[in-house]
Amino acid sequence: IVYTLQASSIDELRASLPSDAATSKSATRFVALALNDPQILVAPFKLDHVEKKEIKEQLMLRAVELLSLPLDAIGIDYQVFESEEGKVSGIFACFPKEILQEYLAVLDETKYIPIKIVPTVVAGIDSFLHQFKGQNGRLCLLDFSKGSIIYCAVFSNGQCDFLREIPYDEADEIEHEIVQSL
């Protein structure tokens, strides 16, 4: 059994886990977890004049700037969408390692085995691309899963051309903010 869950906090994860896992010691439970925690940041990246072996190092330096944490306190994950002679572009997620350890501790104490943990926006993009796989032309994904923030992604022939986090305060601002971003 693989449970698919979404959580914005440790408490929300605890509340969303099916209660039968703690009582059933014989059954193995797996979980795919989409995290919408505000401490997990997702951003596109474009790096010029970089070797493939230097990508992680460059993204770690960017994560230090974004999170204002020491290098050894940060975790990252990234996906390269396009690569050509010293130019690389894609998407990366950065987060305090401590936060991930807290989520893993909850899963461990409730006897769940994580098979996938991703930021919610990445899960949405993954699902979107799977659904429209093989589609040519331009596609746009608007993700409203994070309160007061819209994730907007534009894909052209299967490649991510644009990914932006668009903040808004009131619902009547949404259309204006999206148009301005595009």
N, C-alpha and C positions, 0 to 999 in steps of 0.2 A: 504494500500500500504506500503510495506517495501522496502526501498532503501538500497542497499548494496554498501558501499563506502569504498575507501582506501585513506588515506591522510598521508603525511609526515610532514605537517606543518599546522598551523592555516589558513594561506592564501590559501593553497591547498584545505583545507576542504571547505572554503567559495566558492571557484571557482567551486568545484565539486557538490555542492548542487543544485538540480534542482530549477530554479528560481520561479516556480509557487507556492512554499510553502508560501512565504511571502505575496503573494497577495490573496491566498485562505485561509480565516480564518475559513471556515466551515469544511474543510476536515482535518482529523487527518493524520499526516504523521509520519511514523516510520522509523528508520534508524539503520542498523547494520554497525558498523564502525570498520574497521581494520586500526590500527595506525602503521605507519612505522617511527615514530618520533625517532631521534637518542637519545633523552633523556629517552626513555623507554627501559629498559634493560630486557632481557629474559635469564634465565640461568637454567640449571638442578640443582637439589640438592639431596644429600644423607645425611641423618642425622642418627647417631648412638646414642643409649642410650637416646632416647627422647620419652616422652609421647606425645600422639596426641594433648593434650591441649597446649603443648609447641612449636609446629611446627611454628605457626605464630610468636612467640617471637624470635625464632632462625633465621627465615628468615628476620625479621625486622632488626636484628643486622647485618646480611650479607648485606642487602640493604643499611644500613648506610655506611658500608665500600665501597660498589660499587659506590654509588652516592655522597659520601662526603657531606651529608646534615644531619641536625638534625632529630632525630627520628620523631618528630611531623610534619615534612615537607614532609614525604615519605608515599606513598601508595603502597600496594602490593596486588597481587592476586596469588594464587597458586593452583596447582592440584596435588594430590597425585596419583601416578601410582601404587605403590607397598608399602605394609605395612606388617611387621611381627615383633613380639616381640622386640620392642624398635628400630627397623630400619625402616626408611621411605625414599622413594625416589619419585621424581616427577619433576615438572617444576614450576618456579615462575617468575613473572614479577614484576619489581619495577620501580617506576617513581616518579618524584616530583608531589605532589598533585596539585600544582599551574598549571602545564601543563594540567592535566585532567580537572581542573576547567575552563581553557581557552577554551578547546574543547567543554565542556558542555555549556558554555556561548554562543558560536556560534550556537550550536544546539537550545538552548533556544530562542535566538533572532530571529531565522529563523523558529520557531514553529515546530521543529522536535523533536520527542521523541525517545531517544536512547533505543533500546531493547537489544543491545549487543555492547560492546566496548572491543576489544582485540588487542594485538599486532599482526601485520601482520603474523609473523611466527607462532603464535598460531592458527590463522585462517587457515593457510596453513596446519598445523598438524591436526587440527580438520577435515578439508575437506578430507585430505589424509586418516585418520583413518576411516572416514565414508565410503569412497569409497572402501577401502580394508577390511572392517569389516568382521570378521570371517575367514580371510586368515591365514593360519598357515605358519610357516617358517619365514624367515628374509626379511624385506623390508627396503629400504633406500629412504629417501626424501632429495632432494637437493633444497633449496629455494634461488633463486637469486634476491629476491624482494628488498633487501636493497643494495644500491650501495657500491661496494668494500668489501662486506661481503657476505659470503655464510653460510646459516644455513644448517647443516647436521644432520639428525636424522636417527637413525637405530632402527628398531622395530623388536622384536622377539616374535612371537606368541601374538601379540597385546600389548606388553609391550615396553615402550621406554627404550632401553638399553644404548643409546648414544645420546647426543645432544651437538653439538659444534658450536660455532660461528667461522668461518674461515675467517680471513682478507686476502685480496690480493690487489696488486697494478696494475698488468697488466693481461690481459686476458690469456696470455700464461702461467701464474703461477697457474691457477685454478686447472688443473689436478694434478700437483705436490702437491699442498697444501691439496687437498682432500685425496690423497693417503697417505701422511704423517700423516694426522689426523686419518685415519682409522688404 
